[in-house]
Amino acid sequence: MGTTYRWARKALGAFWATRRKALRTDTGMSTVEYALGLLTAAGVAVMFYKVMTGASVSGALESMVTKALDGPF
């Protein structure tokens, strides 16, 4: 094979090795991933707040506290 072919093959191999290495280095979340994670966390927090302030959960917690305070010593 010719010298040019060997040089081109070596250069192309080095190029793809560099690209694979660059794709493997994931050092953190990108801006979009960070924004989606933040929105998801906020959504979960809102759902948790709604459940905890609902009438059924509030009533159950109140009855548990009342039973605990009215217990005999």
C-alpha positions, 0 to 999 in steps of 0.5 A: 500500500502507498504511503499516502494511504497509510498516512490517511488511515492513521490520521483517520484512526487518530481522529475517531479515537479523539472523537470517542474520547471526547464523547466519553468525558461527561463531566456534568449536566448541560444547561438543558439537563439542569433545567429539566432536573430543576423543573422535575424537582419543583413539580415533585415538591408541588405534588408533595405539598398538595398531598400534605395540605389535603383534607384527608392527610391533614385529618389523619395527622391531626387524629394521630397527634390527638391520640398520642396526646390523649394516651395514658401515662 
